[in-house]
């Protein structure tokens, strides 16, 4: 059969003028660049990097399955359980057995819950056609980028930045433009961002409090950015996924306080979701709020991508948003306590520089006094003491490590004790991981 297919001509019998596709036999190989390839991938697929954080999660899980005493300080999900109201709502739908397609942009009940949430926490009145529910805040942002970007248009974001921003922009055909503060801090100035704006700039993304640093931008900074983007007619995308998980009595700035344009004329977009504040990472529900023209475009794109979010997950999100809100504050208090423990431990490291996080799950200490190459440092810690950390270069800041405090106190203290033993030349020569004895064989 294969040889017959390989011999098909370019023309159908009796229709010599009408071309048809040549059908190649299975296993067809072609030469490319002097090499023989059995599978040709797009240029886009070959240039997009996998998520460093998701890869680390996979590595940690594989090592645990082998019985390795892994401590995962690289994760981005808390150990607390999803709210009971979310579980009850989800199970109620599952018990009906009627699990069907939904509207591509979300069920009415979820949109109503998001509208109510936005009014309560942002003091902003929005309507159903200003809201889209997606398969996580990540999809909401990805669909938004597809809706607004033309090829080669630029998206600016401050460094350090979430690992996925550059790759998501490239997936949408755009050009990522990170901006690093000249003073080496986590806080580029408005002028530094403005200086990066050019004729191809389409959007600016702000994530506050920030993943990976935990740093929160000031209200003055957010106000100036809102005003700047309105003046320049640039999309301002507020990634607010951590904005309820803020410490020391602080609150995240509300971008709508500073917006002068009516929503339907505005290029301000807010991204949020249930993953972080409700510890519902596996449900994959997020949303975007913007003018109805952007929402229409996003709904059309999303309908062709996934047809819409999962119905059980949407009903779980309705339960979380409409139910008892105590889990958010409980999680916030736990995170603040864990942050304090981690920061105190890190301050005991000679040469480590740390900016105490204002929120999120993470801190972002500078370990360059020990090793400037953060990838080599992360590999070293995993190899020698079985601690998972995320290299800072993935976030645009070399020499740093992202360490998560959303796990247990025991993981934090033991993980940092292992790191200190591995890096401090004055540490004891031996370390026990359970019954396993480690002996220092490096300088």
PAGU-294931 format. One record per residue (C-alpha): residue in one letter; chain; x, y, z. Coordinates in steps of 0.05 Angstrom, whole numbers, plus 5000, padded with zeros to 4 digits. Layout:
<rs>
["a"; "A"; [X; Y; Z]]
...
</rs>
This chain:
<rs>
["x"; "A"; [5000; 5000; 5000]]
["x"; "A"; [5057; 5047; 5018]]
["x"; "A"; [5091; 5038; 4950]]
["x"; "A"; [5025; 5051; 4915]]
["x"; "A"; [5014; 5115; 4953]]
["x"; "A"; [5084; 5138; 4939]]
["x"; "A"; [5072; 5130; 4864]]
["x"; "A"; [5009; 5172; 4861]]
["x"; "A"; [5015; 5227; 4809]]
["x"; "A"; [4998; 5300; 4817]]
["x"; "A"; [4934; 5294; 4776]]
["x"; "A"; [4871; 5255; 4783]]
["x"; "A"; [4855; 5206; 4727]]
["x"; "A"; [4812; 5241; 4674]]
["x"; "A"; [4825; 5310; 4705]]
["x"; "A"; [4896; 5323; 4684]]
["x"; "A"; [4889; 5398; 4695]]
["x"; "A"; [4867; 5393; 4768]]
["x"; "A"; [4924; 5384; 4819]]
["x"; "A"; [4915; 5343; 4883]]
["x"; "A"; [4961; 5334; 4942]]
["x"; "A"; [5015; 5281; 4939]]
["x"; "A"; [5003; 5230; 4993]]
["x"; "A"; [5068; 5207; 5025]]
["x"; "A"; [5075; 5138; 5056]]
["x"; "A"; [5082; 5131; 5131]]
["x"; "A"; [5153; 5142; 5155]]
["x"; "A"; [5168; 5192; 5099]]
["x"; "A"; [5234; 5227; 5111]]
["x"; "A"; [5261; 5290; 5081]]
["x"; "A"; [5328; 5325; 5081]]
["x"; "A"; [5334; 5391; 5118]]
["x"; "A"; [5399; 5428; 5129]]
["x"; "A"; [5439; 5366; 5111]]
["x"; "A"; [5403; 5324; 5164]]
["x"; "A"; [5347; 5274; 5156]]
["x"; "A"; [5285; 5291; 5197]]
["x"; "A"; [5226; 5246; 5208]]
["x"; "A"; [5183; 5302; 5237]]
["x"; "A"; [5182; 5375; 5217]]
["x"; "A"; [5162; 5425; 5271]]
["x"; "A"; [5143; 5497; 5262]]
["x"; "A"; [5193; 5552; 5275]]
["x"; "A"; [5148; 5576; 5332]]
["x"; "A"; [5148; 5507; 5365]]
["x"; "A"; [5224; 5504; 5361]]
["x"; "A"; [5234; 5573; 5393]]
["x"; "A"; [5185; 5569; 5451]]
["x"; "A"; [5215; 5545; 5517]]
["x"; "A"; [5178; 5500; 5565]]
["x"; "A"; [5156; 5529; 5631]]
["x"; "A"; [5215; 5524; 5679]]
["x"; "A"; [5169; 5521; 5740]]
["x"; "A"; [5125; 5466; 5712]]
["x"; "A"; [5187; 5427; 5691]]
["x"; "A"; [5214; 5431; 5762]]
["x"; "A"; [5147; 5406; 5789]]
["x"; "A"; [5153; 5347; 5743]]
["x"; "A"; [5225; 5334; 5764]]
["x"; "A"; [5208; 5338; 5838]]
["x"; "A"; [5150; 5289; 5829]]
["x"; "A"; [5194; 5239; 5792]]
["x"; "A"; [5248; 5241; 5845]]
["x"; "A"; [5197; 5232; 5900]]
["x"; "A"; [5169; 5171; 5865]]
["x"; "A"; [5239; 5142; 5868]]
["x"; "A"; [5241; 5153; 5943]]
["x"; "A"; [5287; 5213; 5942]]
["x"; "A"; [5280; 5260; 6003]]
["x"; "A"; [5261; 5320; 5960]]
["x"; "A"; [5243; 5388; 5990]]
["x"; "A"; [5207; 5430; 5938]]
["x"; "A"; [5218; 5504; 5949]]
["x"; "A"; [5203; 5520; 5877]]
["x"; "A"; [5128; 5509; 5876]]
["x"; "A"; [5073; 5559; 5864]]
["x"; "A"; [5014; 5526; 5899]]
["x"; "A"; [4995; 5525; 5973]]
["x"; "A"; [4983; 5462; 6012]]
["x"; "A"; [4916; 5485; 6038]]
["x"; "A"; [4852; 5453; 6013]]
["x"; "A"; [4803; 5484; 5965]]
["x"; "A"; [4744; 5519; 5999]]
["x"; "A"; [4687; 5472; 6019]]
["x"; "A"; [4637; 5516; 5982]]
["x"; "A"; [4676; 5504; 5918]]
["x"; "A"; [4676; 5429; 5929]]
["x"; "A"; [4602; 5426; 5945]]
["x"; "A"; [4584; 5466; 5883]]
["x"; "A"; [4628; 5423; 5838]]
["x"; "A"; [4602; 5357; 5867]]
["x"; "A"; [4529; 5380; 5860]]
["x"; "A"; [4538; 5388; 5786]]
["x"; "A"; [4576; 5322; 5779]]
["x"; "A"; [4520; 5286; 5817]]
["x"; "A"; [4470; 5307; 5764]]
["x"; "A"; [4509; 5271; 5710]]
["x"; "A"; [4493; 5329; 5664]]
["x"; "A"; [4562; 5355; 5647]]
["x"; "A"; [4555; 5394; 5582]]
["x"; "A"; [4586; 5449; 5540]]
["x"; "A"; [4579; 5520; 5567]]
["x"; "A"; [4582; 5587; 5534]]
["x"; "A"; [4653; 5600; 5510]]
["x"; "A"; [4662; 5660; 5555]]
["x"; "A"; [4634; 5629; 5618]]
["x"; "A"; [4568; 5610; 5651]]
["x"; "A"; [4522; 5667; 5674]]
["x"; "A"; [4529; 5647; 5747]]
["x"; "A"; [4605; 5654; 5744]]
["x"; "A"; [4601; 5720; 5708]]
["x"; "A"; [4553; 5746; 5761]]
["x"; "A"; [4601; 5724; 5816]]
["x"; "A"; [4660; 5758; 5781]]
["x"; "A"; [4619; 5822; 5772]]
["x"; "A"; [4601; 5822; 5846]]
["x"; "A"; [4674; 5808; 5865]]
["x"; "A"; [4698; 5866; 5822]]
["x"; "A"; [4647; 5913; 5853]]
["x"; "A"; [4666; 5892; 5923]]
["x"; "A"; [4742; 5892; 5917]]
["x"; "A"; [4754; 5943; 5861]]
["x"; "A"; [4694; 5988; 5872]]
["x"; "A"; [4681; 5982; 5798]]
["x"; "A"; [4615; 5967; 5764]]
["x"; "A"; [4623; 5922; 5704]]
["x"; "A"; [4573; 5882; 5663]]
["x"; "A"; [4570; 5812; 5635]]
["x"; "A"; [4597; 5834; 5567]]
["x"; "A"; [4659; 5861; 5603]]
["x"; "A"; [4677; 5793; 5631]]
["x"; "A"; [4706; 5729; 5604]]
["x"; "A"; [4720; 5666; 5644]]
["x"; "A"; [4778; 5623; 5619]]
["x"; "A"; [4817; 5560; 5636]]
["x"; "A"; [4859; 5596; 5687]]
["x"; "A"; [4887; 5667; 5690]]
["x"; "A"; [4942; 5642; 5644]]
["x"; "A"; [4893; 5626; 5588]]
["x"; "A"; [4856; 5692; 5599]]
["x"; "A"; [4922; 5729; 5588]]
["x"; "A"; [4941; 5685; 5529]]
["x"; "A"; [4874; 5696; 5494]]
["x"; "A"; [4880; 5771; 5508]]
["x"; "A"; [4949; 5774; 5475]]
["x"; "A"; [4921; 5737; 5414]]
["x"; "A"; [4864; 5788; 5412]]
["x"; "A"; [4906; 5851; 5414]]
["x"; "A"; [4974; 5835; 5383]]
["x"; "A"; [4994; 5839; 5311]]
["x"; "A"; [5060; 5808; 5289]]
["x"; "A"; [5122; 5842; 5316]]
["x"; "A"; [5083; 5887; 5364]]
["x"; "A"; [5117; 5894; 5431]]
["x"; "A"; [5095; 5880; 5502]]
["x"; "A"; [5134; 5912; 5558]]
["x"; "A"; [5139; 5884; 5629]]
["x"; "A"; [5185; 5900; 5688]]
["x"; "A"; [5239; 5850; 5709]]
["x"; "A"; [5238; 5806; 5747]]
["x"; "A"; [5178; 5777; 5711]]
["x"; "A"; [5136; 5714; 5711]]
["x"; "A"; [5171; 5661; 5670]]
["x"; "A"; [5114; 5654; 5621]]
["x"; "A"; [5107; 5726; 5599]]
["x"; "A"; [5162; 5725; 5545]]
["x"; "A"; [5139; 5658; 5515]]
["x"; "A"; [5065; 5678; 5516]]
["x"; "A"; [5080; 5742; 5479]]
["x"; "A"; [5120; 5704; 5427]]
["x"; "A"; [5064; 5652; 5420]]
["x"; "A"; [5018; 5710; 5402]]
["x"; "A"; [5067; 5735; 5349]]
["x"; "A"; [5093; 5793; 5392]]
["x"; "A"; [5160; 5815; 5418]]
["x"; "A"; [5173; 5813; 5493]]
["x"; "A"; [5210; 5874; 5521]]
["x"; "A"; [5232; 5866; 5594]]
["x"; "A"; [5254; 5929; 5631]]
["x"; "A"; [5306; 5923; 5686]]
["x"; "A"; [5316; 5978; 5737]]
["x"; "A"; [5383; 6013; 5730]]
["x"; "A"; [5392; 6012; 5806]]
["x"; "A"; [5388; 5936; 5808]]
["x"; "A"; [5323; 5935; 5849]]
["x"; "A"; [5257; 5902; 5832]]
["x"; "A"; [5226; 5970; 5818]]
["x"; "A"; [5237; 6001; 5749]]
["x"; "A"; [5215; 6073; 5747]]
["x"; "A"; [5159; 6100; 5703]]
["x"; "A"; [5213; 6137; 5663]]
["x"; "A"; [5252; 6072; 5651]]
["x"; "A"; [5189; 6038; 5626]]
["x"; "A"; [5169; 6099; 5585]]
["x"; "A"; [5239; 6100; 5553]]
["x"; "A"; [5226; 6028; 5528]]
["x"; "A"; [5161; 6049; 5493]]
["x"; "A"; [5167; 6055; 5418]]
["x"; "A"; [5124; 6056; 5356]]
["x"; "A"; [5112; 5981; 5361]]
["x"; "A"; [5092; 5981; 5434]]
["x"; "A"; [5022; 5952; 5443]]
["x"; "A"; [5017; 5935; 5517]]
["x"; "A"; [5049; 5938; 5585]]
["x"; "A"; [5039; 5882; 5636]]
["x"; "A"; [5045; 5896; 5711]]
["x"; "A"; [5042; 5840; 5762]]
["x"; "A"; [5035; 5867; 5833]]
["x"; "A"; [5052; 5837; 5881]]
["x"; "A"; [5103; 5807; 5835]]
["x"; "A"; [5121; 5735; 5819]]
["x"; "A"; [5179; 5720; 5832]]
["x"; "A"; [5201; 5776; 5878]]
["x"; "A"; [5140; 5787; 5922]]
["x"; "A"; [5152; 5862; 5912]]
["x"; "A"; [5090; 5905; 5907]]
["x"; "A"; [5089; 5968; 5865]]
["x"; "A"; [5068; 6032; 5901]]
["x"; "A"; [5001; 6066; 5889]]
["x"; "A"; [5038; 6126; 5860]]
["x"; "A"; [5073; 6081; 5810]]
["x"; "A"; [5007; 6047; 5789]]
["x"; "A"; [4973; 6115; 5783]]
["x"; "A"; [5029; 6142; 5738]]
["x"; "A"; [5027; 6079; 5695]]
["x"; "A"; [4951; 6083; 5687]]
["x"; "A"; [4956; 6156; 5667]]
["x"; "A"; [5016; 6143; 5621]]
["x"; "A"; [4981; 6086; 5584]]
["x"; "A"; [4917; 6126; 5576]]
["x"; "A"; [4957; 6184; 5547]]
["x"; "A"; [4996; 6139; 5499]]
["x"; "A"; [4935; 6095; 5482]]
["x"; "A"; [4973; 6032; 5504]]
["x"; "A"; [4940; 5971; 5535]]
["x"; "A"; [4955; 5965; 5609]]
["x"; "A"; [4947; 5894; 5632]]
["x"; "A"; [4942; 5886; 5708]]
["x"; "A"; [4959; 5815; 5729]]
["x"; "A"; [4926; 5816; 5797]]
["x"; "A"; [4928; 5742; 5812]]
["x"; "A"; [4964; 5754; 5880]]
["x"; "A"; [4932; 5820; 5899]]
["x"; "A"; [4893; 5792; 5959]]
["x"; "A"; [4955; 5757; 5987]]
["x"; "A"; [4991; 5818; 6015]]
["x"; "A"; [5026; 5826; 6082]]
["x"; "A"; [5042; 5875; 6138]]
["x"; "A"; [4975; 5909; 6135]]
["x"; "A"; [4986; 5934; 6064]]
["x"; "A"; [4937; 5932; 6006]]
["x"; "A"; [4951; 5927; 5932]]
["x"; "A"; [4936; 5988; 5890]]
["x"; "A"; [4869; 5989; 5854]]
["x"; "A"; [4882; 6009; 5782]]
["x"; "A"; [4810; 6032; 5771]]
["x"; "A"; [4819; 6088; 5822]]
["x"; "A"; [4864; 6124; 5773]]
["x"; "A"; [4829; 6109; 5707]]
["x"; "A"; [4799; 6171; 5675]]
["x"; "A"; [4769; 6139; 5613]]
["x"; "A"; [4702; 6102; 5614]]
["x"; "A"; [4711; 6027; 5612]]
["x"; "A"; [4685; 6021; 5541]]
["x"; "A"; [4738; 6070; 5517]]
["x"; "A"; [4793; 6043; 5561]]
["x"; "A"; [4851; 5997; 5545]]
["x"; "A"; [4858; 5977; 5618]]
["x"; "A"; [4851; 5901; 5628]]
["x"; "A"; [4849; 5865; 5694]]
["x"; "A"; [4868; 5791; 5699]]
["x"; "A"; [4851; 5749; 5760]]
["x"; "A"; [4829; 5680; 5781]]
["x"; "A"; [4815; 5630; 5836]]
["x"; "A"; [4881; 5591; 5833]]
["x"; "A"; [4922; 5629; 5884]]
["x"; "A"; [4876; 5664; 5933]]
["x"; "A"; [4830; 5603; 5940]]
["x"; "A"; [4885; 5551; 5932]]
["x"; "A"; [4848; 5522; 5872]]
["x"; "A"; [4906; 5515; 5823]]
["x"; "A"; [4880; 5449; 5793]]
["x"; "A"; [4811; 5477; 5776]]
["x"; "A"; [4840; 5524; 5724]]
["x"; "A"; [4792; 5582; 5726]]
["x"; "A"; [4812; 5654; 5714]]
["x"; "A"; [4781; 5715; 5683]]
["x"; "A"; [4793; 5780; 5647]]
["x"; "A"; [4756; 5846; 5652]]
["x"; "A"; [4759; 5897; 5596]]
["x"; "A"; [4717; 5935; 5546]]
["x"; "A"; [4665; 5895; 5509]]
["x"; "A"; [4701; 5899; 5441]]
["x"; "A"; [4762; 5864; 5470]]
["x"; "A"; [4717; 5814; 5506]]
["x"; "A"; [4680; 5797; 5441]]
["x"; "A"; [4746; 5783; 5406]]
["x"; "A"; [4772; 5742; 5465]]
["x"; "A"; [4707; 5701; 5468]]
["x"; "A"; [4712; 5685; 5393]]
["x"; "A"; [4785; 5664; 5399]]
["x"; "A"; [4772; 5623; 5461]]
["x"; "A"; [4713; 5588; 5428]]
["x"; "A"; [4760; 5563; 5374]]
["x"; "A"; [4815; 5543; 5423]]
["x"; "A"; [4779; 5505; 5479]]
["x"; "A"; [4705; 5519; 5469]]
["x"; "A"; [4706; 5547; 5540]]
["x"; "A"; [4725; 5527; 5611]]
["x"; "A"; [4703; 5461; 5642]]
["x"; "A"; [4633; 5465; 5672]]
["x"; "A"; [4650; 5431; 5739]]
["x"; "A"; [4709; 5478; 5749]]
["x"; "A"; [4666; 5539; 5734]]
["x"; "A"; [4614; 5518; 5785]]
["x"; "A"; [4670; 5506; 5836]]
["x"; "A"; [4694; 5578; 5823]]
["x"; "A"; [4623; 5603; 5834]]
["x"; "A"; [4622; 5567; 5901]]
["x"; "A"; [4689; 5598; 5921]]
["x"; "A"; [4670; 5669; 5900]]
["x"; "A"; [4601; 5667; 5931]]
["x"; "A"; [4617; 5625; 5992]]
["x"; "A"; [4651; 5639; 6058]]
["x"; "A"; [4713; 5681; 6046]]
["x"; "A"; [4752; 5662; 6109]]
["x"; "A"; [4799; 5615; 6070]]
["x"; "A"; [4832; 5675; 6036]]
["x"; "A"; [4850; 5708; 6101]]
["x"; "A"; [4872; 5642; 6132]]
["x"; "A"; [4918; 5630; 6073]]
["x"; "A"; [4944; 5701; 6075]]
["x"; "A"; [4961; 5696; 6150]]
["x"; "A"; [4996; 5629; 6139]]
["x"; "A"; [5036; 5657; 6082]]
["x"; "A"; [5057; 5718; 6121]]
["x"; "A"; [5080; 5674; 6179]]
["x"; "A"; [5118; 5629; 6131]]
["x"; "A"; [5149; 5689; 6097]]
["x"; "A"; [5175; 5714; 6164]]
["x"; "A"; [5207; 5646; 6178]]
["x"; "A"; [5240; 5643; 6110]]
["x"; "A"; [5266; 5715; 6113]]
["x"; "A"; [5295; 5706; 6183]]
["x"; "A"; [5331; 5642; 6161]]
["x"; "A"; [5358; 5675; 6098]]
["x"; "A"; [5385; 5734; 6138]]
["x"; "A"; [5431; 5684; 6172]]
["x"; "A"; [5466; 5669; 6106]]
["x"; "A"; [5531; 5708; 6096]]
["x"; "A"; [5529; 5747; 6031]]
["x"; "A"; [5456; 5734; 6013]]
["x"; "A"; [5416; 5796; 5997]]
["x"; "A"; [5340; 5795; 6006]]
["x"; "A"; [5283; 5843; 5997]]
["x"; "A"; [5227; 5819; 6044]]
["x"; "A"; [5167; 5802; 6001]]
["x"; "A"; [5105; 5846; 6007]]
["x"; "A"; [5060; 5788; 5984]]
["x"; "A"; [5053; 5726; 5939]]
["x"; "A"; [5083; 5658; 5955]]
["x"; "A"; [5156; 5675; 5939]]
["x"; "A"; [5219; 5710; 5958]]
["x"; "A"; [5276; 5723; 5910]]
["x"; "A"; [5343; 5726; 5947]]
["x"; "A"; [5408; 5743; 5912]]
["x"; "A"; [5457; 5685; 5919]]
["x"; "A"; [5509; 5713; 5871]]
["x"; "A"; [5560; 5717; 5927]]
["x"; "A"; [5561; 5641; 5925]]
["x"; "A"; [5549; 5627; 5851]]
["x"; "A"; [5532; 5677; 5797]]
["x"; "A"; [5501; 5626; 5749]]
["x"; "A"; [5433; 5613; 5779]]
["x"; "A"; [5420; 5551; 5735]]
["x"; "A"; [5485; 5519; 5759]]
["x"; "A"; [5467; 5537; 5831]]
["x"; "A"; [5397; 5507; 5825]]
["x"; "A"; [5426; 5443; 5794]]
["x"; "A"; [5479; 5440; 5849]]
["x"; "A"; [5427; 5445; 5905]]
["x"; "A"; [5383; 5392; 5873]]
["x"; "A"; [5441; 5345; 5862]]
["x"; "A"; [5475; 5354; 5929]]
["x"; "A"; [5419; 5364; 5979]]
["x"; "A"; [5355; 5349; 5940]]
["x"; "A"; [5325; 5419; 5946]]
["x"; "A"; [5286; 5446; 5887]]
["x"; "A"; [5293; 5521; 5873]]
["x"; "A"; [5279; 5561; 5810]]
["x"; "A"; [5338; 5596; 5777]]
["x"; "A"; [5332; 5671; 5775]]
["x"; "A"; [5353; 5675; 5702]]
["x"; "A"; [5284; 5647; 5683]]
["x"; "A"; [5255; 5711; 5712]]
["x"; "A"; [5305; 5758; 5680]]
["x"; "A"; [5349; 5765; 5742]]
["x"; "A"; [5413; 5725; 5743]]
["x"; "A"; [5445; 5705; 5809]]
["x"; "A"; [5378; 5699; 5845]]
["x"; "A"; [5336; 5639; 5865]]
["x"; "A"; [5261; 5639; 5872]]
["x"; "A"; [5243; 5604; 5937]]
["x"; "A"; [5171; 5589; 5955]]
["x"; "A"; [5143; 5593; 6026]]
["x"; "A"; [5074; 5566; 6010]]
["x"; "A"; [5092; 5497; 6035]]
["x"; "A"; [5101; 5475; 6107]]
["x"; "A"; [5145; 5507; 6160]]
["x"; "A"; [5184; 5442; 6163]]
["x"; "A"; [5199; 5445; 6089]]
["x"; "A"; [5222; 5517; 6095]]
["x"; "A"; [5267; 5507; 6154]]
["x"; "A"; [5297; 5440; 6132]]
["x"; "A"; [5304; 5464; 6060]]
["x"; "A"; [5342; 5526; 6080]]
["x"; "A"; [5384; 5486; 6130]]
["x"; "A"; [5404; 5440; 6072]]
["x"; "A"; [5420; 5499; 6027]]
["x"; "A"; [5463; 5532; 6081]]
["x"; "A"; [5500; 5467; 6093]]
["x"; "A"; [5514; 5460; 6018]]
["x"; "A"; [5538; 5531; 6009]]
["x"; "A"; [5572; 5549; 6075]]
["x"; "A"; [5644; 5524; 6077]]
["x"; "A"; [5643; 5528; 6152]]
["x"; "A"; [5586; 5479; 6158]]
["x"; "A"; [5596; 5410; 6188]]
["x"; "A"; [5626; 5358; 6141]]
["x"; "A"; [5565; 5312; 6146]]
["x"; "A"; [5490; 5320; 6140]]
["x"; "A"; [5436; 5268; 6151]]
["x"; "A"; [5374; 5266; 6107]]
["x"; "A"; [5333; 5215; 6146]]
["x"; "A"; [5376; 5153; 6146]]
["x"; "A"; [5420; 5177; 6090]]
["x"; "A"; [5487; 5209; 6108]]
["x"; "A"; [5515; 5262; 6062]]
["x"; "A"; [5589; 5278; 6063]]
["x"; "A"; [5615; 5344; 6036]]
["x"; "A"; [5659; 5328; 5976]]
["x"; "A"; [5664; 5398; 5947]]
["x"; "A"; [5693; 5465; 5967]]
</rs>
